[in-house]
Each structure stands twice: as structure tokens, then as C-alpha cells.
Amino acid sequence: MARPAEPGPGPRRTCIGCRRVRPPAELTRFVRSDDRSLQIGRTLAGRGAWLCQGSTECFERAARQGGLRPGLPGPGRGVGARRPARRTP
């Protein structure tokens, strides 16, 4: 079985709105800050979510589908955060 052609050189990211794979230069990265506001920046610390640059449609689609929640956890809810203990009957 033939493998699909490799994308061009360099990193690729997926828009959480339209799911298109693009180079980071064509996308905007959002990160949730400690005060729970959204910050924009490619070099900000923390887990981020990528959206097509200037596309309100992608932002609205991501918000409607809940794509911003897993990609942008709030403080204390990121990777490695403890989950509440399950109650056993």
C-alpha cells in the first residue's frame, strides 16, 4: 500500500475549528492564562489551541463544538492535574 505524500518541510498544526492541517505561520495560537482569559501568541507557555488566522468561522465552529475546552484547560486542569476521586458504592 502506498503512503500518502509527506507535507512540506517544517511543523504542521491542526485548526480546531475546520480541522485543516497547516504550517503554524497560517494559524493563530490561543492559550488560557492563569486569570482564565485567552491570550494569543505562538511562544506563550502552556497548552494551546490553533485556529486559522482571521477566521471567525473557525473560532465560532470550535466554540460551538466544544473544541476550545479540551485544547485550553483552565488553571489546575491541564495535563497531570488530579481528577476528583471516584466514589464507590
Secondary structure, 3 states (H helix, E strand, C coil): CCCCCCCCCCCCEEECCCCCEECHHHEEEEEECCCCCEEECCCCCCCEEEEECCCHHHHHHHHHCCCHHHHCCCCCCCCCCCCCCCCCC
